[in-house]
Amino acid sequence: MASIEFKQICKSYGNISVIKGIDLEIKDGELVVFVGPSGCGKSTLLRLLAGLEEEDSGSMYIGETLVNSIAPKDRNIAMIFQNYALYPHMTVAENIGFGLKLRGMNKKKRARAVDETASLLGLKHLLTKQPRQLSGGQRQRVAMGRAIIRNPEVFLMDEPLSNLDAKLRNQMRIEIRKLQRRLKTTTIFVTHDQIEAMTLADRIVVLNDGKVQQVGAPSKLYSSPVNKFVAGFLGSPSINFIHARRTGDNELTLPDGQCVLLPMDQAQILSDLREVEIGIRPEQINIVKKSDQTAMEKNTITWSSSVSLIESLGSEKLVYSFHGEHEVAIKTTNSNGALEGSNIQLSFSMNNAHLFALNDGRCLSPVAGNA
């Protein structure tokens, strides 16, 4: 097993800069997820580590070894792609053991290794089948088996679940997590799906525009984003943003004219900023009865709006309404009788909100930071 380190890695294609001076350390045995929108550089960074692309500058280490000039086949990594890339004319056993065959391992040892790997992945009953006879999930397990059997120092997974349906994705996500915990192999998993990132990772690396935005445990990034991008990217539905102007030392005024008093710790960090954005998670907005509003604190924002849509998730509901012209999402277990088209009362406490600088999107909340 091995740690991984990127030092000031840069990569451009012509005049387009894709990776912009990334520094990152991954601990031995960690499962780290690279997440971000399409084109953010996450797959490029993975391919640079694998040796499939050549960096323009910077250094990459696997353990203590500088791997920049080492051929891909000698980096002791195994890569699992979105495309299973199985040999259609070979059986499951032959696909799993093909890499060992190329390395010259004798047939008896190879068969033993294939059998052990197949047992680990629940594939023993499929060893004589060919890929066309397998489901998508089974094919992905075969692709994983082909990687695992090599006993590499590092697993690299480039959106391996993208071709599966929703149910299979959930199943495979659980299997990958259990398998990584059992093998304790350092793993980098690339995805654009923030739910996969939140459920799989020991730590998440959020990338955007070729730069690392934030690194940390999933719960830390969700509760303490360093900027508006991270706050908006993680969470389903996404965090709600409301523009506000500062009209007093500890007072904000919203577009509807409502004034709210800030907790002192929030007011002190605003410095001389005059305009901010309030970020509030859907689960922190409450649907309240009119009779409850008399008990609201001065740092609570309340407003009335109509319901545009309600989505049922079983134990929870997503209620979509408005604050002025901006649609807001509310995640709740108690919709208080709200119906589509009806008027509802909404509220949230500023104690549960983040403040973001309007000019550069940085989070001003005192809890913001990396894990």
N, C-alpha and C positions, 0 to 999 in steps of 0.2 A: 504494500500500500504506500501511498505517497501524498504529500501536500502539493499544491500548485501555486505558482506565483507569476503574475503578469507585472512587468515594470515598464511603464511609459510606452505601451504598445500603440503604434500608429499604423494605419493602413488606408491607402487611397487608391481609387481607380480613376486614372486620368486626373481631372481637376476636382473630382468628387471625393471628399474626405469622409470615410466610413467609420473608422475607429480613431478617436482623437485623444491619444495620450492616456490610456487606461492603466491604472494601478489597482491591483486586486490580489488578495491572498485567500486561498481556500485550504482549509485544514484537512489533515489526513483523516479519511473516513467520513467526511461530510457529504451530504447531498445538497448541492447548491443549484438553485434554479435561476437561469437567466430569463427575464421576462421583459417585454416591451412591445411597442407597436411594430408593424412591418417596416423594415428598413432601418431599424434602430442600431443594427450592428451585432445582434446577439449570435446569429448563426455564423457570421464572418469571424467573430472572436473564437468560436468553437473550432472552426476550420483552420484557423491559424495555429491553435494549440495542437491540432491533429497533424499539421504539416501539409494540409491540402491546399493551403494558400501561404504565400510568403509575406511576412510583415515588412513594412518599410523601415521601421526603427523600433527599438525597445528590446527587452529580453523576456524570455519565458522559461520557467523552471518547473520540472517535475521532480519532486524531492530536491536533492542537491544538484541535479543535473541540468545544465543549460541545454535546452533542446532545439534552439533556433536552427542550427546547422545539421541536426540529426534527421535522417530519412524517416518518413512516416512509419515504415514497417519496423523501425528500431526504437520507437518511442514507448513501446510497451503500453499502448492504449487500445481500447476496443470501442468502435463507434457503431451506434445503432441509428439508422436513418428513418425518415418518414416512410420511404419506400422500403419494403421488407428485403428486396434484392435477393430472394431465394432462387436457387437453381431449379427450374421447373422439372428437369428430367431426373433429379435426385430425390431419394427418399428423405424423410425427416432426419434419420440417423446420419445419412451421408452429408446432408447440409450442415448439421451441427458439427460433425467431425472433419469437415473438409479442410479447415485451416490447419489442423493437426497432421492431416495427411500430407499437405504441402510442406510441412516442416520435417517430414520424414519419420514421424512416430510410427512404431510398428503396430500391426493390426490389432494385436491383443490388448495392448495398453490403450489404444485409441477407442476400442469397443468399450473398455471399462470406463473411460472418461466420459464417453457419450452416454452410457447407461446412468452414471451418477448425475450428470447434468440434466438428463431427461427426467429423472426422478425428482430433482429439485424443482423443476418447472411443470410437473404433472403431464409429461409428454410420453411416458413409457408405452402407453397403449397406442401411440400414433407413430412409432418409429419406422414402420414399414410403409406409411402413407406418403404420397407426394403432395406438394403444395396446393395443387388444384383441388385436392380432397379435403382441405382444411378451411376452417372459418378464419375471419380476419384476426381475431384474438389469438387463435392457435398459431397462425403464421407469425404474428409478432413475438410470441413466446419462442418460436423456433429461431427467429432472428436474435433474440436475447440469448438463447442457448449457444448460438454460434459465437457470441461475444464472451459469454461467461466461461466457456470451456478453455479459453486461452489463459485464464487467470491473470488478467492484466492489472497494472497498478491503478489505472483510471478508466472509468466508463464515460463516454461522451454520447449523449442522447439528443438527437436533433429532431424535435417535434415527433416522437415515435408513435403518438396516439392519434395523430390528426386524421388518419384514414378510417378510424373506427367510429361506429355509431355511439350515441350518448351512453347507453347502458354498458357497452364493452369498454368505453373509455374509463368509466367509473371503476369497473372491475380491474382493468389493467393498471390503473393508477394505484389501487390498493396493493396489487401483486408486486408492482415495482418497488413500492415503499417497503413492504415486508422483506422482499428479496435483498434490497440494499442494506437493510438493518442486519440481516443474517450474514451477508458477505462482508459488510463493513468496507466496501471498496469506495474510494473517493469517486464521486459522480457529479457530473455537470449535466443538467437537464434543461434543454431550451424549449420554450413555449411562448406563444402570444396569449395564452389562456390564463388569466389571473387566478381562476379557481384552481387549476392544476398547480399553479405556483404556490398558492396559499396552503393547499392540502398536502403537498409533497415535501416541501423544502425544510431543511434545517435552517438555512438562510436563503433569502431572496436577494438577487442583484437586479435592481430596476435600471434598465438602460433606455436612453432616448437620445437621438441625434448623435450617436457614436460616443456618448459619455455615460459614466455611471452616475445615476441620480442619487441612489441611496442603497445601502447594504444593511441587512439585518434580519432578525427573526420575523416570520410572517405577522405575528401579533403586534410586534413593535412597529413595523412599517404601517400597519393598518391604523394603529392608535396614535402614532407619532410621526406622521410624514414630514419630511424636511421641506417640501415645496408643494405647490398646487398640482404639478404633474403627477407626483407619486400619490397624492391624496385622491386625485380623480381617476387614476388608472386602477388602483386596488379597491375592490368593493363592488358588489352587485346587489341592487342598482348602485350606480356611482354616487359619490358624495354630492350634496346640493350646495350651490354657491349663491350667495346673496350679496349684492354690492351695498356698501355703507360708507357714509361720510362722518368724519370725526367733527363733532360740534361742541365738544367740551373736553376737559382733561380726562374724564372717564365716561364720556357719553358718545354714542354713535346714533346717527339718524339714517333710517332706511328710506328707500325710494317712495314708500307709501306715507312718509312723514312721521312714522312711529319712532320714538326715541327709546334707547335702551341703555342702562347703566352697566358698565363692564366691571367684572371682578377686579380688584386692585392689581393682582399679578398680571392680568392681561393689559390693563390700562398703562402700567409702567413700561411695558416693552414696545408700546407704539411710538415712543420718542416723538419726532416731529411729523410723522406720517399723517396725511389728511384724508386719504382714501384707502379703504381696505376691502377685502372680500371675506365674508363670513362663510366658513365651510361647516356643514352639519350633516352627519350621516343619516340615512333614511330611518334607521331604527331609533334615532334620538329625537325624532319629531313625534309628538303625541296628538291624537285626535281627542279633543276634550269637549265636555258639555259646557254650555254657557254658564251654568251654575258654579262650575269649578274655577272660572276665570277670576273671581274675586280674591282667590287665595294665591294668585300668581305673584312671584317676587319681581322686584324692579329690574332684575337682570334677565327676565324672561321675555321672549318675543312672542307675540300672539297676533293672529290675523284670521280673517274669514275668507273662504274661497269655495268655488264649486269643484266637484269631483269630475275629472275628465275620463278616468278609466280605473277599473278595479281588476286586479289579477289575483286569482286564488292559488296559493301554493300548498294547500292542505292546512297545515297548522298555522300558517301565516298568510297575510294578504299584502299585496302591493297596491297602494292607493296613490293615484296620480292626481295632483291638484296644481294650484298656481300660487306664486307669490308675485303679485303684479303681473308682468308679462312672461315671467320665467316659470316653466313647469318644475315642480318639485315632486320627488318620490318619497313615500312614507311606507316603511315596512312595519307591520303591526300584527299583534295577535288579537287586538281588540279594536275593531273598526267603529265601535259605538254606533252601529246602525247606519253607517255611511252607505249611500247608494250612488250609482252613476247619475250625474246631473244634479245631485242634491248639494246643499250648502253645508259646509262643515267648519268647525273652529279648530285651528291648529296652533301648536305652541312648542317651543323648545327653550331650554335654559342655555345661557351663554357659558355656563360651567362645562357644558358638553361640546362646545363649538371650538373650531380652530379659526385663527385669524391669519390671512395671507396678504402680503404686501401687493398692492395693485401693480406696481411698476415692474417687479421681477419675479413675483409668484412665490417668494420664500415664505415659509411658515413662521409666524411670529409667536406662536404659542410656546409657553415656557417648557412644555414637555417634549417639543420637537427634538429629534436627534437620532443618531444611528445606534444599532445594537451591536 
